[in-house]
């Protein structure tokens, strides 16, 4: 992304995020999911990080919340109430810590206080001489709304601090020295979160439905709306809860962990699950544990907050825009996220049905990174109004396959392109016909032939991709994840893991196996292409010709260029290649679609191992050609072939005048009869074994 493109994208994102945030923070209305909004904010933050010269004071990354509502008295906060920047991966967190150390100019002690990030409403509480005198919302960070009377109705918020004697006793029990702190401050300012339990949220929604009213979207909206009620009785009826997590006033605390313990000693409700850790690995473990155990909580959380525990480090870090440098929100994998449609391609399924598939900028949704989302059919594209280049919302809940649920047209830059279904099949060029809402290739053999080609490609003698059997290939074809063999090498774990009945382990195993098979021998690569009449032995013959000419081939395009340069006559000069085989090879390497397939192989990272073993001219079987027929008992046919090759011999599939030996096992076929007719030497399995020992 260049500076001009970045500037245009930033302006578009700022405008839309402001509109969504105003609806969310000020009007308590949810126009898109919080997860999708987080995704847009993360995109803006990433672009501004790359182009810091484009950061402006009106950027959503530089401010907090929304304007206070006019119905409430305004409250100036003693210190700015900040928000946090979001991260979604371990790498994001490592980058954050590196930025902090770079800003401070020295190593930072890896000591972090981790808090569960409750999806609620941030508040500030003020106590004078131990009594609760004022409570306010965050507002824009500088000025909030005075909601004291409403907060007084919440049981979790103490109206009076515990006495100094009680605080001293509690601090000792918590392992702190009471003499270190001011335990009777004239003014104490603390901060926390108002939230609604899942149980209470369900109760309120049940009541709303019974009255024929619209149910609430989420607990956070109910909490925010309840605090902003002008009638405290309505707030009291909602049974809100609260955890406090920070002390603004300086009463002697030097690390963030102390604040939680002091709050508890004073009589505030704190979250018992928060934890001090001593490395980023422990941060990751804490976050991952609660990602899988959050359903056990009585309230909703959407991630954790990670804070540099030492106040000295936190304060020296200062503020960047709306967020402290010394803290970061580490979100759980969103079930919805925004991304851009890079392209819309058409995959042809095993039955010949054409399925449009969106190729996405890789995005994490529901714990998996995906880059493909099926668009099902052309009618669905028209219903969504999706164009190539659009910003879209991708969702995935449970085991549902990732899908585009919404297009954000106001984020268009004017360069988006309409998608049109092809009139000819992208696989074989046959006309495309409409069948209800579906489009199909008119060639009834299209899907079946390609399916067999994919089975062949991953077989033992070709790329030997274990665990990628026919059923899985069929599934990948039907879901639009692959259209040809080259697509196999661009599969993401997330693309597979997102499919029902495909677990994380199976996805990892498949991708690991694929990645491990990207390098193969020249003969295996040629055989895998599925060229008509080209079996294992012919592929070896073609490979041997390359080596005979001392040509080094490292990538698939080298192979394509070489064999395309050969005439049928030149091909027929190779051992065991007759007119039909030569014509088939010639046609394959002069096909435009095959040229594109080879380019895709190269783009997917396929490489060749060179050289293959070339036997010495002095080898026992140098220059001799063998044909095997019937089953062997002391060795497999593959073992026999390999032994012959190791001694310099060649293997042919059919008997001809160029054949030197025909090895006969049990129940030989017609090759024995032809060998006798041509007067070719016939050897038994026992005689062959003796020849190996000479």
N, C-alpha and C positions, 0 to 999 in steps of 0.2 A: 504494500500500500504506500503510495507516494504522498507527499505533503498536501497536495491539492485534494486528492480523494479523501484523505483523513479529515481535512477541514470540513468538507461537505458532509461526511458521515457524522462527525461530531455535532454539527449544527442540527442535523435531522434528529439524532438521538436525544440531544438536549431538549428539543421542543416536545418530543413525544414523552420522554421521561417526566418532564415537568407536568404535563397534562395528566399522566397516570398518577403521579405522586400527589398532586393537588386533590384528585378524587379520593385517593386512599387515606392521606393524612388529615385532610381538612374536612372533607364531606363524608368520610367513613364509607365510601363507595368503592367497590372492587370492580374496575373495568377490565383488567386482566389479572391473572393470578399473581400473587407476590413472587412466586418462583420465576415466572416469565419476566417480571419487572426487575428482579435481581439479575437475571441473565443480561438484560439490556444495560443495566448499570455496570455490570462487570465488563461488557464490551467497551463501554465508554471509558471506564477506568484504564483498561488495557491500551486503548488507542492513545489516551492522554499520557500514559506512562511512556509510550514510544515517542510521542511528539509533545513534550512538556511545554513547548513554546505556544501550543494551541490552547492551553488551559486558561480559562477566563473566570472571573469572579462569579458569573451567573451560572456556572456549570453545576449540575446536580451533585457532582463529586465534591463540591466546595461548600455545601450548605446542608442543613439538617431539617427534617420534618416539613411543616407548612406554617402558614400564618395562624396566629391565635384566633379563635372564633370571637366575633364581636359581642356575643352574649356574656362573656366572662371578663372580669377585671384582669388587666395585664399584670404580669409579674416579671420583674427583671431578675434573672438568675445571678447568684453570687459569682459563679464561674460558668463559662459556656458549657452547655450540655452537648456533648459530642455524640456522633454516631460512629459506626465502624465500617471500614472497607471489607468487602466480602472476598473470600477465597473458596475454591471448590475442589482443590486437589493438594496432595502432599507437595507437589512442585510449587504451587502457589505459595504455600506456607514457607518453604525453603527460600523462595525469592523474597518474601516479606522480611524474613530474618536477615538475609544478606543485605537488603536495602537499609535496614535499621543499623546494622554494623557499619555499613559504608557511610551513612549519614553521620554517625557518632565518631567515626574515624578510629575505632578500636573494637576489639573483640568484646562480645557481650556474654555475660554469664547466662547459660541456657537454663534459666529457672522461670517457669511459667505458671500462672494460676489459671486453671481452666474452669469455666463456668458453663452450665447448660444455658443455651440461648432460647429463652422462652419467647414465643410469639405473642407479645402483649403490648402494653402501653407504658413507656418510660415516665417516671414521676420524680419529683424532688420534694422532700419533706423537710420542714424547718421546725426545730425545737428550741424554745427559749426557756431557760431555767428548768429544763426537763419537761416542759409541756409542749404538745403539738400545737403550733400556732398557724402554720400555713402549708398548703400542699398545692403543687402546680404541675401541669403537663410540660413536656419538653418544648412544644411550639416550634419556633425556628432555631432553637438552640440558645439564643440570647434572651428572648422573651417568651414566656409561656402563659397558660391560662390558669387563673386562680380557681381551683376546684376543691378547696379545703373542706367545705361542708360535705361534699360527696365522698371524699376520702375518709372522713370521720366515720362513715357507716361501715367501713371494711374492718372486720374483726382482726385481720392479720396486722393491721397498722396500730401500734401502741399510741394511745393518747397521752401517755406519760411514761418517761423513761424509768427504769428501775433505779432504786436508791443507790447511792455511792457504795454503801455497805454490801448490797446485793451484787453490784457490778464487780467489786473486789473479789468476792467469793467465787463468782462465775469465772473471772479471768484466771484465778489460781487453778480452778478445775480444768480450764482449757490450756494450762501450761504456760501462761503469760505472766509477766511481772507487773502487777497493778501500779507500782510506783513509777513506771515509765510513762504513764498516760494521764491526761487530764480527764477525770471521771465526773466532774460536775461543770461542764462547759456552759457559759452563759448562753451561747448560741451554737447549735449543732445542726449542720446541713447534711442530710443523707440522701441517697438516690436508690431507686429500685424499680420494680416492674409490677404493674397491675395485670392480672390475667384471670381467665375463667377456666375452671376445670372442665374436662371433657364430659363428665357426668352432668354438671350444671348446664352446659351447652346443649346437650341432648334433651334435658328436661325443658328448657326454654323453647327449643324447636318443636317439641311434642305439643307444648301449649299453643304455640303459634299455629301449627297445622290444625289443631282442634278448633281454633277460632276462625279457620279459613284464611289465615294470614300467610304471607310469604316467609319461609324459614330463613334463618340467618345463614350467611355464607360461611363464616368461620368464627372461632372463639375470639380472635383478636378484634374483629369488628364489633362484637357484642361488648367486650371490655371497654373499647374506646368510646362507643356510643353510650355506655352506662355512665362512664365518668363525666361525660359532657351533658348529662341530663341537668336541666335547670331545677328539677325537683329531686332532692336527695332521697326521697322515699322510693323513687324508681330505682335509683342506684342500690339502695339497701336491699331491694327485692331480688336483685340479680346475684347475690352471694358471691361477690368477687373475692379474689385472693391476692396475696402480694408477697414477694421476696425482696429484701433489700440487699444491695451488693456493693455499695461504695459510700465512703465518708469523704465529703468535700472539705470539711473543717479540719485543720491540723491540730490533732490532740495527742501527737507523739508517735503516730504510726510511721513506719519506714518501709514496710513491704505491704503488698496488696492483701496477702493472706491474713495479716493482722486485722485489716478492716472487717473482714467477715467474722472473725472471732470476737472483736470488740462489739460489733453490731449485735451478735448473739448475746454477749454479756449484758448489754443495755436493754435487752428484751425484744429485739427485732427478730422477725422470722427470716432465716436465711436458708438457702438451698443446701440440704445435707449431701448432695451428690457432687458438689464442686470440689476440686482437688488440685493440690500443688504437685507439679511434675518437674523433672529435672533434665529433660531432653525433648527434642522434636519427635523422636520415636515414641516417647511416652504420650505426647500430645496426640499423635496419630492413633495410638492404641485407645486412648480415652474417647476420641471422636468416633472411632470405628465401633467401640463397644456400645455407645449410646445410639449409634445409627441402627444397630440391630436389636436394641433393647428398649427403644423409646416407647413402644406400644404398651409397656408395663407401667409407664408413668401416668399420673392422674391428670396430666396437662400436656399440651402440645409443645414440642420444641422443634426448631428447624436447623439446629447446628449447635456449635459451642463458641464461646468467646475465649480467646487466648490473650493473656495480658502479661507483659514483662513484669515479674513479681516485684522487683526492686523499684521503689519510687524514684530513686536517683536516675535510673535508666529510663523509666517511663517519662519523667519530666524533662530530661535532656533531649529526648526524642521530639518533643514538641508536637505541633499539629500540622498536618498537610491537608489543606482544604477543609473538609468536614470531619476528618478522622485523626485520632492520635497515631503517631508512627509506632508507638509502643504497644499496640494491640491490634488484633485482627479477628474478624468473625470467620470461623471455618464452618461453612454450611454443609449440610448433608446433601447427598446427591438429589437434585431436583427431579420431580416427576414431570415437570414442564421446563422447557428452556427455549430461548430464541436462538436462531442461527440463520444462515443464508443458504439459499438454493443455488449451488454452483452450476448445476446442469440438470436436465431431465432426460434420462435415457430410456430406451425401450428394451425390455428383456423378453425373450421368447421362451415361454414355459415348455414343459415336456409334452404338452398336448397341442402346441402350436399357438397358444393364446399369447397375445401381446400385452405386457403389463408395463405402464409407465412408472419409473422409479426416480425419486428425487435424489440426486447426489448432493450431499450437504457438507458445509464446513463442519469437520468433526466436532461433536458436542456431547457432553455427558448428560444423560437423562436416565433417571431411575437407577443410578449406579453403574451404567455401562456407557462407553463412548461409542457413538454410532456415526456413520457417514452415509447411510442409505435409509430411505423411508418410502415404502410403497405408496403410490397414489391410486392404486386399485384399477382405475379405468379412466377414460377420457371424460366421462360425465362428472367424475369426482374432481378432476382438474378444473372443469368449468364451474362447478359448484363452489369450490374454494376460491376460484379466481387467481390461482397461483401462476406466477411467471418465473422464468429463469432469471435469477438475480434478486428475487424477493427475500425480505426478512420474514420468517415464519415462526410460529410457535409449534414446537414438537413435543408431544406428550407421550408418557408411558406410565401406566399404573399397573402394579402387579406383574403378571406375565403377558400383558398385552403388547403386541408388536408395536414398536414406535411408529407414530403416524403424525402427519401434519394436521393440526386441528384448526389453525387460523392463520390467515395472511395479514400482515401489518402494512397495508397499502400506503399509509402516510410516511413510511420510512423509505419509499422508493426514491431513487436518484434520477429516474428518467431513462436509464439505460437497460431496463428490464426487457426481456424478450418473451413474446407469446410462444407457446408450444403447440405444435401441430403433429397429429398422429401420422406416421409414415404411410404412404400408399403401397410401398413394397416392403416385404419382409427383410429386416436387417440381416437375417442369417443366410437366406438363399435367394433373395431377390424376387420371390414369387409374389403375385398380387395379394394385398391384404383385403380381407372381406369383413364386413360388420355382421356380428351375430348377437342381436339384442344390444346390451350395453358393452359387450366385449368385441374386440377386434382379433381376428385370427389370420394366420398364414394359410393361404389357399392350398398349399402343398401338404397333403395329409402325412407325408413322411418326414416333414421338417423337424418337428420336435423329437421324434423317435430316433432319427439318425444322429442328431446332435447329442442326445442323451447317451447313446451307445459310444459316441466319440469321447465323451467325458469319462465314462466308465473305463474306457481303454486308456485314457490319459493318466489316470491315477493308479493303474494296475501295477502289479509287482515288477513286470519287465520294462515298464515305462518310468514314470516319476516315483512310483512306489510310495504313495501317500497313504500310510496306514490310518485306519479309522475313518476314512472318507469313502464309505461304501455307497452302493447304488441308492439306498433309501435316503441317505443324507444328501447326496447330490440331487436327487429328485426334489427334496424339500427346499434346497437352496434355489433350484430352478423355479419352483412354484412361488417362492417368496420374492423372487426378483433379485436375489443377491448375486447370482452369477448368470452370465449369458454364454460365456465361452470358457475355455480352459485357462486363459490368462487371468480372468477375473478371480480365480481361486487364490492367486498370489496377492490380491489387494483386499482380502477379507479382514475385517477387524474382529477382535474378540467380542466387542459389543454388538456387532451385527448378528453374531451367532447366539450370544447369551440372551439377547432380547427375544429370541423365538421361544414359544411355549415348549416345555419339556427339554430345553437345552440348558443345563446348569453351567455355573461358572467354571467348574473343573473341565467339563467336556469341551467347552469353548476354548479354554486355554490349551488343552491337549491338541485339538484340531489345528489351531493357529500355530502352535509350537512345531507340530509335525510338518505343516506346510512350509514354515520358515526354514526348517532344517533340510528341506528338499529343493531349495532354490538353486543349488549347485548340483549339476548332474553331468554324466558323461555325454560325449557327442553322439554315440550310438543310441543311448537311451532317449536322448532328446529327439533324434530323427524318428525313432520308432514311436514315440509318444504322439507325434503329429497325426498319426492315423492315415497316412497316405495309402491310397488303394494299392494293393499288391505288395506293399512294403512291410515284411515281417521282421522279426528280430535279426535273422541272418542277413537279409538285404540291407538293413540299417547298419549292421556291422561292416558289410562290404563298402557301403558309402562312406563310413567313418574311416575305414582303412585307406580308401582312395585319398582322403584329405591328408592323412598322415604320410602316405607315400610321397605326396607332393611337398611335404614339410611345411604345410600351411597351419598356422596357429589360429585357432578360433576361441574367442573368449565370451562372446555374446551371441544371442540368436540371430541378429542381423548379419553377422559374418557367415553363418550357415546359409541363410537365404540368398545372400549376394553370390556366394560361390556356386551353389547348385542352379541358380537362375542363369548363370553364365554358361552352363553346359548344354550342348545340343543333345538331341536324342541319340545321335550317333556316338557321341563321346560317352554318354551314360551307358550305352550298350557295350562299350569296351571293358566295363567292369565285370568281374566274375559274377556269374549267375544272374545277370540282368539282361533279360530279353526285350523284344520290341514292346510288348504290352506294359511291362514294368517301367521301362524307360519313358514311354508316353505318359504314364500316370505320374511319374516323378516330375517330368517336364511341365505338365499341366498344373500341378500343385504349386510349383515355385513361380508360375507366371500368373497366378490368381491374385487379384487386387485385395480381396478380403483376407487371404492368407498373409499377404504382406503386412496388413494392419494388425493381424493377430500376432505376428512375430514382433512387431513394434511394441505391442502391449506386454508381451513376455518380457521384453527388455526393460520396459518402464516398471514392471512388477518386480524386477531384481533378479531375474533368472540369469545364471551364468553357467559356463561350461568348464569342466575339468580337462586340462590338456597336459601332456599327451596321454593317450591310452597306450597300453603296452603293445609294442611292436616286436614280434618274434625275430630272432636272429636267423640269417640265411642258413646257418649250420644246424638249426633245430631239426629234430627227428622227422617231423612232418612238414617241413618247410615246402611250400608250393603245392601241397597235396590237399585235395578236396574230399570231404567225407559227407555221406548222407546217412542218417539213422532212421531205421524203421522197426516197429514193434517195441514192446516194453522190455526194459532191462531189469535184472534181479539184484546184481551186486552194487549197482549205482543208479542214480536217476539219470535221465537223458540230459538234464541240464549239467550235471556233474561230468558226464562223459564229454559233452560239448566243450566245457571249460578246460578239461584236461587236454583235449585235442588242440584247442587254441593255444594253450600254454606251451605246446610243443611245436608251434608254428603252423598248424594245419588250419584249413578253412572249413566252414560248415555251410552246406547248401540244403535247401528244402526240397528240391526236386532232382531226380536223376537225369543226367545228360551225358553227352560224350566227354564233357570236361570233368566228370566225376571219376575219382581214383579208387575210392573204397565205399562200399555200402555195408554198414554195420547192421546185422540182423539180430533182433531180440525175439521174444515170444510173440506169436500172432502178428507176423509182419504183414504189411499191406501190399498194394500194387507195385510199390517201389522195387520189391524183390524181383518180381516178374520182369520189370523193365530192365533191371540191372543184368539179369541173365540174358535177356535178348540182346543187350548191347555188349555183352562179354566183359562186364566190369567186375573186378575182384570183389568177392563177398567174404566178409569176416564175421565170425561169431563174437559174442560178448567176451568169451574166454580168450579168444585170439587177440581181441582189442586190448584186454588187460595185459597180455604178454607183450604187446607192442609198446605199451606204456613203460614197461620195465627195461626195455633195451637200452 
